Amino acid sequence: HEIIYVPCHRSHMDYLLLTYAIHHEGLVTPHIAAGINLNFWPVGKIFRRCGAFFLRRSFAGNKLYTATFREYLELLFNKGYSVKYYPEGGRSRTGRLLPPKTGMLAMTLQAALKGINRPVSIVPVYLGYEHVMEVKSYQKELKGKTKKKESPTQVFSAIRKLKNYGHGFVNFGEPLQINQFLDKNVENWRATTPDDPDKKPAWLTPVVNKLADVIMTRINRAAALNGTALVALCLLSSKTHIMSESELSRALKDYLALLSKVPFSGDFTLPEEDAEEMVQTTLALNRFEQSTDQYGKLVAAKEGNAALLTYYRNNILHVFALPSLIMAVIFNHKKTEKSAVIDMVTKLYPLLKREFFLHYSLV
């Protein structure tokens, strides 16, 4: 198969983490589509020697650049190289999946229509972290501060500040084979493909949009829960953003019990630790304020850092969207019929499905 990895984009560390995981599993590392902003000395040359190829953020209005890049992508496919690109187009500043950019996917489908030597399989990948090194800069950008241009100074500064960032998580989602997807979604697509290989078929754009939605949904299906995200979820749900350590452990234990009995999907993963161990390892990262009073040990967001925790909570928010909706209906009515709960979920779920790329279907 021609393998195309399509991960979510949380951090610049994604380039290293996913490539390392693929290499560690004994597979050929992919050629990576990277933003042209990373093509600066000295990392640009290093990335290029590691398989990166750089592209502009937008191809709009430049037909020559688009045609050249599409031919290069087709060359990689026909040579049998695996490829990796980010369907979001850039790093998420909020922690949630961004709406997909479809340019690379459209080029991939057009290459498949021209004919590639082997079946093309798209592999969604979920990436998660206990700590994202750029998270503070994300918050500043969300407040309106201009994004700093990547530079050698930033690289050396990041290396100097490297410390215990906890664990990174890589989950591979359900692969999607392009020919099978086209067979299912485009009636007689081989016969309706134009004779001119560079001409787009009429059905291409809507099919690419549907493909992008399926990919993002499969990325979220493969979510990896971790201690930082779960602790952030609990603290931000508290009115005061503070909980005792015992309360926090009980809350995590309840969440893990819920997801063990009713798994979010067949692809998502829970932490291997129990709730108490997870709280301890998460607090050891020194990302939360810890204090003691007569009621015991208290855990809270560090001063001014509550907004930062939303990033980690948002990584896993989709996992709890449906259970939260059900509980909101029950708490609001105190007591209600099961049919009333189902009716309310039926009305509101389509909105959640689009917003969070959820895989559940009502039909």
Disulfide bonds with the S-S distance in Angstrom:
none
